[in-house]
Amino acid sequence: MSRKNSVALFIIILLIAIAIGDALFKQSALTKDVSSEHLDVQDNLAKTQPNNVVAIEKEQSIYMAPNFELETVDGKPISLADYAGKKVLLNFWATWCPPCNAEAPHLQTIYEQYGAAGIEIIAVNVTSQEKGKGKDTVPQFVQQYGLTFPVVLDVHDQVASMYQILTLPTTYFIDEEGAIIEIISGPMDEQLMHEILYQMDNT
């Protein structure tokens, strides 16, 4: 074999060796990346698993309604603690809210039907959202719908924030021990209120 052919053959063998080495290196790197990614996923699962368990436990826990004290439209201070031992419908609303207007007569009917049985309604006017009208419009609303249950003024949005109110109306159903049984975002009619109260009596 001539010297020229030997050099050419050597170059070919060298190129093949380089190509094989590069392929093996890429395969090794890919395997390492996949292994690393798999370990990262396992690590993330291990980190999130306790949180998931806690979340499930919280869903099964009993949440107690936080106490508060506000004044009624007549200036009388009342607190949620005053109603211990009774079922309470804690309703958040505003005068400008059409669904709140539609719901008000249903709340009054329920109060008339169940009040003697120890079921109370506290209507919390989110006064800070009265759009410049202020609390002066609330007595007019109470008179218009003939509301006889307590209507209190959340002037500084303190209680609405405490109960994380995002939608009006929103109603919390609270049992005799102060536990939150149900939360309804949006308006209710009498039938829905009846159903929830029935469930509260039979659970």
Salt bridges, closest charged atoms under 4 A:
ASP22 OD2 - LYS26 NZ 3.45
ASP43 OD2 - LYS47 NZ 3.15
GLU120 OE2 - LYS86 NZ 3.22
GLU176 OE2 - LYS87 NZ 2.66
GLU190 OE2 - HIS106 ND1 3.23
ASP201 OD1 - LYS87 NZ 2.76
